[in-house]
Amino acid sequence: MPVTGTPVPAALYAQAFAEFRRGQAERALAVLGRLLQRTPAHADGWNLAGVIHGTRQEHARAVECYRRAIAAGAGVGTWVNLGLAEQRRQAHAEAEAAFREALRRDRTLVIAWQKLAGLFEETGRDNQALECHRQALRFEPGNLRSLVDALMLRRYLADWDPAVGPRPGDVVAAWESATHSDASPLLLLALPEAGPRLQKRAAATFAASQWGPLLAQPPLAAPPAPLSGRRLRIGYLSSDFRAHAVSFLVLDAIAAHDRDTCEVVLYAHGAPVADGWRARAKAAADRFVDLEADDRSAAQRIADDRLDVLVDLNGYTAHGRMAVVARRPAPVVASWLGYIGTLGDPRLADYVIGDAVATPEAMAEDFGEALALLPHCFQANPGARRMPAASRDQAGLPRDAVVFCSFNQAYKLHPALWDDWCEVLVRVPGSVLWLAPPRDAAAQANLRREAGARGVDPERIVFAAALPRDAHLSRLALADIALDTWPYNSGTTASDALRMGVPLLTFPGDTFAGRMATSLLAALGLNECIASGRRGLVESAVRLGNDGAARAFLRTRLAGLLPTARLFDPRAMARDLERLYRAMHANALARSHGTIRLTD
């Protein structure tokens, strides 16, 4: 019988769990310390301690706690937790052993199959990962996470066989009926079967499922404060201040902010890196902050800086820190550039930054956020610069062929798009299609096979070698025409092609992701490259492919536009962003919320 006034182990565990749920990791660990000192073999206590250390990125300590829990008789779920902790500290063999032990104990444990799939994907074993997801679906056929992850892998592998699953229709149907989700809606941006209404619904379901309790809490940030002659405080939050497309696009604009009127802080999260782009990011800001791994501590760090506007550059892309954003560490939060869609809940972001072409006001109902429309293009870009010339021989391209290109990731490709591109190749004799190297060699074989099935010699599909960014940009100029992907357009790959003098053909879709390239071309003034629809794009590509004079004229037109293009003027973008942020701040002071549309 316990001594009067001394909490029993069950009460201590309940107290620790409650503190953890409230985001009070330090308090939870203190209570667990008392519990485990009193009851060293408390398996659930050790497991919870491991979970908390894991959320703080203290993976070695998490591993130690999980092993103590297992020794104390913890259930099969702790083996899954152990596998995740080992994976996060890059101990892949130990992680695989833990997941397999969980499955040895319970072969029907869906989460163990999912986590083993994630490990296989991280270590470049996509086919094995796909088989794990299929195993999970055998035991739980409607599991949304397994459906989404498996279809994403199939897309990366260019595995479009309609006789095997999961298929796009399976995922769309699961999303349409989902009331809870642990699957990111990112894939929906690339599915022709998924329109803007489903994208918004899926994003809202995901946000509520993952961060609902946090979003219901009072914001960490103090109310907005008048500027009163001080500088506007702007924060940028990202895992991608490194060699990544986001840094390629935004760092010159961030560096160009007017430091007399703006204070700029970059908040980095994720694994530390030491590359040239990280160094450029540090030089671009007044302060560069490596955030704590613990979400609450990271959010508090940002809140303590009393920002006026926080701009999240991740959204629902890999490594996003929505649990930081959900705590509302700034009075205004905007979503920009990383995720080309809605986050689904206005409490995650007040605004999504777009423009009148990419996100016209007629599309406002498709967003949980209010629209904040820049006067030109939503996409920031570095200034144009000369690059050394490359040769087609070096790039493995035929010297005299018409070269169509697309350097998008393979998950943006799909059978209907491939129908169009192969039709272009058939109708432009001798032409080739130059693609980015897929992450899995199986995708190359699959894409060539799909070309053959459409009457195109598989050897006319040419895969580029992986190169450093500057070398890649140099060779891009070797292409004649860039073909846009739909419904998820080219983003960085589009502006890269245009910067290097390669005209891009697109048509406007009905989502933000489907209108990106139209926005770039409109901002550049190259409207003749914007087709009226899918058939129009094919016909434009065929016409240009068969008319050398028309191709030369179009390239000359593009070359003439580049030197004065606003699209490649980071200083002008910085001024526009500053005006946009001030309008957001003014709205917050006035407790107003609605579309912001800047004009020149």
C-alpha positions as CSV (number, residue, x, y, z in Angstrom):
1,M,0.0,0.0,0.0
2,P,1.5,3.4,-1.0
3,V,2.6,5.9,1.7
4,T,0.0,8.6,2.1
5,G,0.7,11.5,-0.1
6,T,3.1,9.6,-2.4
7,P,1.8,9.2,-6.0
8,V,1.5,5.6,-7.2
9,P,3.3,4.7,-10.4
10,A,0.1,4.8,-12.5
11,A,-0.6,8.3,-11.3
12,L,3.0,9.4,-12.1
13,Y,2.8,7.9,-15.5
14,A,-0.6,9.6,-16.2
15,Q,0.9,12.9,-15.1
16,A,4.0,12.5,-17.3
17,F,1.8,11.6,-20.3
18,A,-0.4,14.6,-19.7
19,E,2.6,17.0,-19.5
20,F,3.9,15.5,-22.8
21,R,0.5,16.0,-24.5
22,R,0.6,19.6,-23.4
23,G,4.0,20.1,-25.0
24,Q,5.8,20.3,-21.7
25,A,8.6,17.8,-22.5
26,E,10.9,18.9,-19.6
27,R,8.2,18.6,-17.1
28,A,7.2,15.2,-18.5
29,L,10.8,13.9,-18.2
30,A,11.1,15.2,-14.7
31,V,8.0,13.2,-13.7
32,L,9.3,10.2,-15.5
33,G,12.5,10.5,-13.6
34,R,10.6,10.2,-10.3
35,L,8.6,7.3,-11.7
36,L,11.6,5.3,-13.0
37,Q,13.6,5.9,-9.9
38,R,10.8,4.4,-7.9
39,T,9.8,1.7,-10.4
40,P,12.9,0.9,-12.6
41,A,11.0,-1.8,-14.5
42,H,8.1,0.4,-15.6
43,A,8.0,-0.6,-19.3
44,D,5.5,2.1,-20.3
45,G,7.5,4.8,-18.5
46,W,10.7,3.9,-20.3
47,N,8.8,3.8,-23.6
48,L,7.3,7.3,-23.0
49,A,10.8,8.6,-22.1
50,G,12.1,7.2,-25.4
51,V,9.3,8.9,-27.3
52,I,10.0,12.3,-25.6
53,H,13.8,12.0,-26.3
54,G,13.0,11.1,-29.9
55,T,10.9,14.3,-30.3
56,R,13.9,16.2,-29.1
57,Q,16.1,14.5,-31.6
58,E,18.1,12.8,-28.8
59,H,18.1,9.5,-30.6
60,A,20.9,7.7,-28.7
61,R,19.0,8.4,-25.4
62,A,15.7,7.3,-27.0
63,V,17.4,4.0,-28.1
64,E,18.6,3.4,-24.5
65,C,15.1,4.0,-23.1
66,Y,13.4,1.7,-25.6
67,R,15.8,-1.1,-24.9
68,R,15.1,-0.6,-21.2
69,A,11.4,-0.8,-21.9
70,I,11.9,-4.0,-24.0
71,A,13.9,-5.5,-21.2
72,A,11.0,-4.7,-18.8
73,G,8.5,-6.5,-21.0
74,A,7.2,-3.7,-23.3
75,G,4.9,-4.7,-26.1
76,V,5.6,-5.1,-29.8
77,G,5.0,-1.4,-30.5
78,T,8.2,-0.5,-28.6
79,W,10.2,-2.6,-31.2
80,V,8.8,-0.2,-33.8
81,N,9.8,2.8,-31.8
82,L,13.2,1.4,-31.3
83,G,13.6,0.9,-35.1
84,L,12.6,4.5,-35.8
85,A,15.1,5.8,-33.2
86,E,17.9,3.6,-34.7
87,Q,16.9,4.8,-38.2
88,R,17.1,8.4,-37.2
89,R,20.6,8.0,-35.9
90,Q,21.5,6.3,-39.2
91,A,22.0,2.9,-37.6
92,H,20.1,1.2,-40.5
93,A,21.0,-2.4,-39.8
94,E,19.8,-2.1,-36.2
95,A,16.7,-0.3,-37.4
96,E,15.9,-3.1,-39.9
97,A,16.5,-5.7,-37.2
98,A,14.0,-4.0,-34.8
99,F,11.3,-3.7,-37.4
100,R,11.7,-7.3,-38.4
101,E,11.5,-8.4,-34.8
102,A,8.2,-6.4,-34.4
103,L,6.9,-8.3,-37.5
104,R,8.1,-11.6,-36.2
105,R,6.0,-11.0,-33.1
106,D,3.0,-9.7,-35.0
107,R,3.0,-10.1,-38.8
108,T,-0.2,-8.2,-39.1
109,L,1.2,-5.0,-37.5
110,V,0.6,-2.4,-40.3
111,I,2.7,0.3,-38.8
112,A,5.8,-2.0,-38.7
113,W,5.4,-2.7,-42.4
114,Q,5.0,1.0,-43.0
115,K,8.2,1.9,-41.1
116,L,10.2,-0.9,-42.7
117,A,9.1,0.5,-46.0
118,G,10.3,3.9,-45.0
119,L,13.7,2.5,-44.1
120,F,14.0,0.7,-47.4
121,E,13.1,3.9,-49.3
122,E,15.6,5.9,-47.3
123,T,18.3,3.4,-48.2
124,G,17.5,3.2,-51.9
125,R,15.5,0.0,-51.9
126,D,12.3,1.3,-53.5
127,N,11.0,-2.0,-54.8
128,Q,11.4,-3.6,-51.4
129,A,9.7,-0.6,-49.8
130,L,6.8,-1.0,-52.3
131,E,6.4,-4.6,-51.4
132,C,6.2,-3.7,-47.6
133,H,3.4,-1.2,-48.3
134,R,1.6,-3.9,-50.3
135,Q,2.0,-6.3,-47.3
136,A,0.4,-3.6,-45.1
137,L,-2.5,-3.2,-47.5
138,R,-3.1,-6.9,-47.4
139,F,-3.8,-6.6,-43.6
140,E,-5.6,-3.3,-43.8
141,P,-6.7,-2.7,-47.4
142,G,-8.1,0.9,-46.8
143,N,-5.1,2.2,-44.9
144,L,-4.6,5.7,-46.4
145,R,-1.0,6.1,-45.4
146,S,0.0,2.8,-47.1
147,L,-2.1,3.7,-50.2
148,V,-0.5,7.1,-50.6
149,D,3.1,6.0,-49.9
150,A,2.8,3.0,-52.2
151,L,1.4,5.0,-55.1
152,M,4.1,7.7,-54.6
153,L,6.7,4.9,-54.9
154,R,5.0,3.6,-58.0
155,R,5.2,7.0,-59.5
156,Y,8.9,7.4,-58.7
157,L,9.4,4.0,-60.3
158,A,7.3,4.9,-63.4
159,D,5.3,1.8,-62.6
160,W,1.9,2.5,-64.3
161,D,0.6,-1.0,-64.8
162,P,-3.2,-0.6,-64.3
163,A,-3.5,-4.3,-63.4
164,V,-1.7,-3.8,-60.1
165,G,-2.3,-1.5,-57.2
166,P,-2.6,0.8,-55.6
167,R,-4.0,2.9,-58.4
168,P,-4.7,6.7,-58.4
169,G,-8.4,6.0,-58.2
170,D,-7.8,4.0,-55.0
171,V,-6.0,6.9,-53.4
172,V,-8.6,9.5,-54.5
173,A,-11.4,7.3,-53.2
174,A,-9.6,6.8,-49.8
175,W,-9.0,10.6,-49.5
176,E,-12.6,11.4,-50.3
177,S,-13.9,9.3,-47.5
178,A,-11.1,10.0,-45.0
179,T,-12.0,11.6,-41.6
180,H,-8.5,11.2,-40.2
181,S,-5.1,11.2,-42.0
182,D,-1.5,10.6,-41.3
183,A,-0.6,10.9,-45.0
184,S,0.6,14.2,-46.5
185,P,-1.6,15.4,-49.4
186,L,1.4,16.3,-51.5
187,L,0.8,13.4,-53.9
188,L,-2.6,14.8,-54.8
189,L,-0.9,17.8,-56.5
190,A,0.4,15.4,-59.1
191,L,-2.7,13.2,-59.7
192,P,-4.9,14.2,-62.7
193,E,-7.8,12.5,-60.9
194,A,-7.5,14.9,-57.9
195,G,-8.8,18.5,-58.3
196,P,-8.6,21.6,-56.2
197,R,-11.6,20.7,-54.0
198,L,-10.1,17.4,-52.9
199,Q,-6.7,18.9,-52.4
200,K,-8.2,21.4,-49.9
201,R,-10.3,18.8,-48.2
202,A,-7.3,16.4,-47.8
203,A,-5.1,19.2,-46.5
204,A,-7.7,20.2,-43.9
205,T,-8.1,16.6,-42.8
206,F,-4.4,16.2,-42.5
207,A,-4.0,19.4,-40.5
208,A,-6.8,18.6,-38.1
209,S,-5.5,15.0,-37.6
210,Q,-1.9,15.9,-37.0
211,W,-2.1,19.3,-35.2
212,G,-5.7,19.8,-34.1
213,P,-4.9,20.1,-30.3
214,L,-2.0,22.6,-31.0
215,L,-4.2,24.7,-33.3
216,A,-6.8,25.0,-30.5
217,Q,-4.2,26.4,-28.0
218,P,-3.6,30.1,-27.6
219,P,-0.9,31.4,-29.9
220,L,2.6,31.7,-28.5
221,A,3.2,35.0,-30.3
222,A,2.4,38.4,-28.7
223,P,-0.3,40.5,-30.5
224,P,1.0,42.5,-33.5
225,A,2.8,45.7,-32.5
226,P,2.9,48.9,-34.5
227,L,6.2,49.6,-36.3
228,S,6.6,53.1,-34.8
229,G,9.7,53.8,-36.8
230,R,11.3,50.4,-36.1
231,R,12.3,47.9,-38.7
232,L,9.8,45.3,-39.9
233,R,10.9,41.9,-38.5
234,I,10.7,39.1,-41.0
235,G,11.5,35.4,-40.3
236,Y,11.9,32.6,-42.8
237,L,11.5,29.0,-41.6
238,S,12.9,26.1,-43.6
239,S,14.8,22.8,-43.6
240,D,16.2,23.7,-47.0
241,F,18.8,26.4,-46.3
242,R,21.3,24.1,-48.1
243,A,21.8,22.8,-51.7
244,H,18.1,22.6,-52.4
245,A,15.7,24.2,-54.9
246,V,14.2,26.5,-52.3
247,S,17.6,28.1,-51.6
248,F,18.4,28.2,-55.3
249,L,15.3,30.4,-55.7
250,V,15.0,32.6,-52.6
251,L,18.4,33.4,-51.2
252,D,19.2,36.3,-53.6
253,A,15.8,37.9,-52.8
254,I,16.3,37.5,-49.1
255,A,19.8,39.0,-49.3
256,A,18.3,41.9,-51.2
257,H,15.9,43.0,-48.4
258,D,16.3,46.6,-47.4
259,R,18.2,46.4,-44.1
260,D,17.3,50.0,-43.2
261,T,13.7,49.1,-43.0
262,C,13.7,45.3,-42.5
263,E,15.3,42.9,-40.0
264,V,15.6,39.4,-41.5
265,V,16.1,36.2,-39.5
266,L,16.5,32.7,-41.0
267,Y,15.3,29.8,-38.9
268,A,16.9,26.5,-40.0
269,H,15.9,23.1,-38.9
270,G,16.8,19.5,-39.7
271,A,20.2,17.9,-39.9
272,P,23.0,20.5,-39.9
273,V,24.8,20.8,-43.2
274,A,28.1,22.5,-44.3
275,D,27.8,23.4,-47.9
276,G,28.1,26.6,-49.9
277,W,24.4,27.2,-50.0
278,R,24.2,27.1,-46.2
279,A,27.0,29.6,-46.0
280,R,25.1,31.8,-48.5
281,A,22.0,31.6,-46.4
282,K,23.9,32.7,-43.3
283,A,25.3,35.7,-45.2
284,A,21.8,36.6,-46.5
285,A,20.3,37.4,-43.1
286,D,20.8,39.6,-40.1
287,R,20.7,36.5,-38.0
288,F,20.8,32.8,-38.8
289,V,19.3,30.5,-36.1
290,D,19.6,26.7,-35.9
291,L,16.4,25.8,-34.2
292,E,16.0,23.3,-31.3
293,A,14.8,19.9,-32.2
294,D,12.0,20.1,-29.7
295,D,9.0,21.7,-31.5
296,R,7.8,23.7,-28.5
297,S,11.2,25.0,-27.7
298,A,11.8,26.0,-31.4
299,A,8.4,27.8,-31.5
300,Q,9.2,29.6,-28.3
301,R,12.6,30.7,-29.7
302,I,10.8,32.2,-32.7
303,A,8.1,33.8,-30.5
304,D,10.8,35.4,-28.3
305,D,12.1,37.2,-31.3
306,R,8.8,39.2,-31.6
307,L,8.6,38.8,-35.4
308,D,6.0,40.7,-37.4
309,V,5.7,38.1,-40.1
310,L,6.9,34.4,-40.3
311,V,7.2,32.9,-43.7
312,D,7.2,29.1,-43.8
313,L,9.1,27.6,-46.8
314,N,8.3,24.0,-46.3
315,G,4.6,23.3,-45.9
316,Y,3.8,19.7,-46.4
317,T,7.1,18.9,-48.1
318,A,9.7,16.6,-46.6
319,H,11.1,17.7,-43.2
320,G,8.4,20.4,-42.6
321,R,8.0,21.6,-39.0
322,M,4.2,22.2,-38.9
323,A,4.2,21.5,-35.2
324,V,6.3,24.7,-34.8
325,V,4.0,26.7,-37.1
326,A,0.9,25.4,-35.5
327,R,1.9,27.0,-32.2
328,R,1.6,30.4,-33.9
329,P,5.0,31.8,-33.0
330,A,4.3,35.0,-34.9
331,P,1.2,37.2,-35.3
332,V,1.2,36.7,-39.0
333,V,2.2,33.4,-40.7
334,A,2.5,33.0,-44.5
335,S,3.2,30.0,-46.6
336,W,5.4,30.5,-49.6
337,L,7.1,28.5,-52.4
338,G,7.9,25.2,-50.7
339,Y,4.4,23.7,-50.9
340,I,2.4,24.7,-54.0
341,G,-1.0,24.3,-52.5
342,T,-3.1,25.0,-49.5
343,L,-2.3,23.8,-46.0
344,G,-6.0,23.5,-45.5
345,D,-6.4,25.3,-42.2
346,P,-6.2,29.1,-41.7
347,R,-4.6,28.6,-38.3
348,L,-1.6,27.1,-39.9
349,A,-1.1,30.0,-42.2
350,D,-2.9,33.3,-42.6
351,Y,-1.8,33.7,-46.2
352,V,-0.5,31.8,-49.1
353,I,1.8,33.9,-51.3
354,G,0.9,33.7,-55.0
355,D,0.1,36.0,-57.9
356,A,-2.9,36.9,-60.0
357,V,-2.0,34.2,-62.6
358,A,-0.9,31.3,-60.4
359,T,-3.6,31.9,-57.7
360,P,-6.3,34.2,-59.2
361,E,-8.9,35.5,-56.9
362,A,-11.5,33.2,-58.5
363,M,-9.6,30.3,-56.9
364,A,-9.8,31.8,-53.4
365,E,-12.3,29.1,-52.2
366,D,-9.7,26.4,-53.0
367,F,-7.5,27.7,-50.1
368,G,-7.7,27.6,-46.4
369,E,-5.5,30.7,-46.3
370,A,-6.2,34.1,-47.7
371,L,-4.5,34.9,-50.9
372,A,-1.5,37.3,-50.9
373,L,-0.8,38.2,-54.5
374,L,2.5,39.6,-55.7
375,P,2.3,42.0,-58.6
376,H,4.3,39.8,-60.9
377,C,5.3,36.1,-60.4
378,F,5.0,34.3,-57.1
379,Q,8.4,32.7,-57.7
380,A,11.6,34.4,-56.6
381,N,14.7,33.8,-58.7
382,P,18.4,34.8,-58.7
383,G,19.7,37.1,-61.3
384,A,20.7,35.8,-64.7
385,R,24.4,35.1,-65.2
386,R,26.5,33.7,-68.0
387,M,27.4,30.0,-67.8
388,P,30.1,28.2,-69.7
389,A,29.0,26.4,-72.8
390,A,28.6,22.6,-72.8
391,S,28.5,20.3,-75.9
392,R,25.9,17.7,-76.9
393,D,28.6,15.1,-77.2
394,Q,29.5,15.6,-73.6
395,A,25.8,15.4,-72.6
396,G,25.2,12.2,-74.6
397,L,22.8,13.9,-77.0
398,P,22.6,13.6,-80.8
399,R,24.2,16.6,-82.5
400,D,21.5,17.3,-85.0
401,A,18.3,16.1,-83.3
402,V,15.5,18.2,-81.9
403,V,15.9,17.9,-78.2
404,F,12.8,18.1,-76.0
405,C,13.5,18.1,-72.3
406,S,11.9,17.9,-68.9
407,F,14.0,17.7,-65.7
408,N,11.1,17.1,-63.3
409,Q,11.1,14.3,-60.8
410,A,9.5,11.0,-62.0
411,Y,6.5,11.2,-59.7
412,K,5.1,14.1,-61.8
413,L,5.0,11.8,-64.8
414,H,1.9,9.7,-65.6
415,P,0.4,7.7,-68.5
416,A,-1.7,10.5,-70.1
417,L,1.3,12.9,-70.0
418,W,3.5,10.2,-71.6
419,D,0.8,9.7,-74.3
420,D,1.2,13.4,-75.2
421,W,5.0,13.4,-75.1
422,C,5.3,10.3,-77.2
423,E,2.9,11.7,-79.7
424,V,5.2,14.7,-80.1
425,L,8.2,12.4,-80.6
426,V,6.3,10.3,-83.2
427,R,5.3,13.5,-85.1
428,V,8.8,15.1,-84.9
429,P,11.0,12.5,-86.6
430,G,14.4,11.9,-85.1
431,S,13.7,14.0,-82.0
432,V,14.6,12.9,-78.5
433,L,13.3,13.4,-75.0
434,W,15.9,14.3,-72.5
435,L,15.0,13.6,-68.9
436,A,16.4,14.0,-65.4
437,P,17.9,10.8,-64.0
438,P,15.3,9.0,-62.0
439,R,16.3,8.0,-58.5
440,D,15.8,4.3,-59.3
441,A,17.2,2.6,-62.3
442,A,14.0,0.6,-62.7
443,A,12.2,3.8,-63.7
444,Q,14.5,4.3,-66.7
445,A,13.6,0.8,-67.9
446,N,9.9,1.4,-67.3
447,L,9.8,4.7,-69.1
448,R,11.6,3.3,-72.1
449,R,9.2,0.4,-72.2
450,E,6.3,2.7,-72.0
451,A,7.7,4.7,-74.9
452,G,8.1,1.5,-77.0
453,A,4.5,0.6,-76.3
454,R,3.5,4.0,-77.8
455,G,5.5,3.5,-81.0
456,V,8.7,5.4,-80.0
457,D,12.1,3.8,-80.2
458,P,13.1,3.5,-76.5
459,E,16.6,4.8,-77.4
460,R,15.0,8.2,-78.1
461,I,14.5,8.6,-74.3
462,V,17.8,10.0,-73.1
463,F,18.5,10.2,-69.4
464,A,20.9,12.9,-68.2
465,A,23.7,12.1,-65.8
466,A,23.5,13.6,-62.3
467,L,25.7,16.7,-62.2
468,P,26.3,19.6,-59.8
469,R,24.0,22.5,-60.3
470,D,26.2,24.9,-62.3
471,A,27.2,22.1,-64.6
472,H,23.6,21.1,-65.0
473,L,22.6,24.7,-65.9
474,S,25.4,24.9,-68.5
475,R,24.1,21.8,-70.3
476,L,20.4,22.9,-70.1
477,A,21.0,25.3,-73.0
478,L,21.6,22.3,-75.3
479,A,17.9,21.5,-75.3
480,D,15.6,23.1,-77.9
481,I,12.2,23.0,-76.1
482,A,11.2,22.2,-72.5
483,L,7.9,20.4,-72.1
484,D,5.9,21.2,-68.9
485,T,4.4,18.5,-66.7
486,W,0.7,18.6,-65.7
487,P,-1.2,18.7,-63.4
488,Y,1.9,19.5,-61.3
489,N,3.9,21.9,-63.3
490,S,7.6,22.5,-63.5
491,G,8.8,25.0,-60.8
492,T,12.5,25.5,-60.3
493,T,13.1,23.3,-63.4
494,A,10.9,25.8,-65.4
495,S,12.8,28.9,-64.4
496,D,16.1,27.1,-64.9
497,A,15.2,26.3,-68.5
498,L,14.1,29.8,-69.2
499,R,17.1,31.3,-67.6
500,M,19.3,29.2,-69.9
501,G,17.4,30.4,-73.0
502,V,15.2,27.3,-73.5
503,P,11.6,28.1,-74.2
504,L,9.1,26.2,-72.1
505,L,5.6,25.0,-73.3
506,T,2.8,24.8,-70.9
507,F,-1.0,25.3,-70.4
508,P,-2.9,26.7,-67.4
509,G,-4.5,24.1,-65.1
510,D,-7.0,24.6,-62.4
511,T,-4.7,24.4,-59.3
512,F,-1.8,26.5,-58.0
513,A,0.5,23.6,-58.9
514,G,-1.0,23.5,-62.4
515,R,-0.5,27.2,-63.1
516,M,3.1,27.7,-61.9
517,A,4.7,27.7,-65.4
518,T,1.9,29.9,-66.8
519,S,2.8,32.4,-64.2
520,L,6.5,32.3,-65.0
521,L,5.9,32.7,-68.7
522,A,3.4,35.5,-68.3
523,A,5.8,37.4,-66.0
524,L,8.5,37.0,-68.6
525,G,6.2,38.1,-71.5
526,L,6.5,34.9,-73.4
527,N,2.8,34.4,-73.8
528,E,3.1,32.5,-77.1
529,C,4.4,29.5,-75.1
530,I,1.2,29.3,-73.1
531,A,-1.2,26.9,-74.9
532,S,-4.9,26.9,-74.5
533,G,-4.9,23.3,-73.2
534,R,-3.4,19.9,-73.4
535,R,-4.0,19.5,-77.2
536,G,-2.7,22.9,-77.8
537,L,0.6,22.1,-76.1
538,V,1.1,19.0,-78.2
539,E,0.4,20.9,-81.4
540,S,2.8,23.7,-80.4
541,A,5.5,21.2,-79.6
542,V,5.0,19.5,-83.0
543,R,5.0,22.7,-84.9
544,L,8.2,24.0,-83.3
545,G,9.8,20.6,-83.5
546,N,9.4,20.6,-87.3
547,D,10.1,24.3,-87.9
548,G,13.8,25.2,-87.2
549,A,13.2,28.9,-88.1
550,A,10.3,29.1,-85.7
551,R,12.4,27.6,-82.9
552,A,15.3,30.0,-83.7
553,F,12.9,33.0,-83.6
554,L,11.4,31.9,-80.3
555,R,14.9,31.4,-78.7
556,T,15.9,34.9,-80.0
557,R,12.7,36.3,-78.4
558,L,13.5,34.7,-75.1
559,A,17.1,35.8,-75.2
560,G,16.0,39.4,-75.7
561,L,13.6,39.3,-72.8
562,L,16.1,37.9,-70.2
563,P,18.3,40.9,-69.6
564,T,15.5,43.1,-68.2
565,A,13.1,40.4,-67.0
566,R,11.5,41.1,-63.6
567,L,11.3,37.3,-63.2
568,F,15.1,37.3,-62.7
569,D,15.4,40.5,-60.6
570,P,15.8,39.5,-56.9
571,R,16.0,43.1,-55.8
572,A,12.6,43.9,-57.3
573,M,11.2,40.7,-55.7
574,A,12.5,41.8,-52.3
575,R,10.8,45.2,-52.6
576,D,7.5,43.5,-53.6
577,L,7.8,41.0,-50.7
578,E,8.4,43.9,-48.3
579,R,5.3,45.6,-49.5
580,L,3.3,42.4,-49.2
581,Y,4.6,41.8,-45.6
582,R,3.7,45.3,-44.6
583,A,0.2,44.8,-45.9
584,M,-0.1,41.6,-43.9
585,H,1.1,43.4,-40.8
586,A,-1.3,46.2,-41.3
587,N,-4.2,43.8,-41.7
588,A,-3.1,42.1,-38.4
589,L,-3.1,45.4,-36.6
590,A,-6.5,46.2,-38.0
591,R,-7.8,42.6,-37.2
592,S,-8.6,42.3,-40.9
593,H,-8.2,39.2,-43.0
594,G,-8.7,38.8,-46.7
595,T,-7.1,38.8,-50.1
596,I,-4.1,41.2,-50.5
597,R,-3.4,42.1,-54.1
598,L,-0.4,44.3,-54.8
599,T,-0.1,46.4,-58.0
600,D,2.9,48.2,-59.4
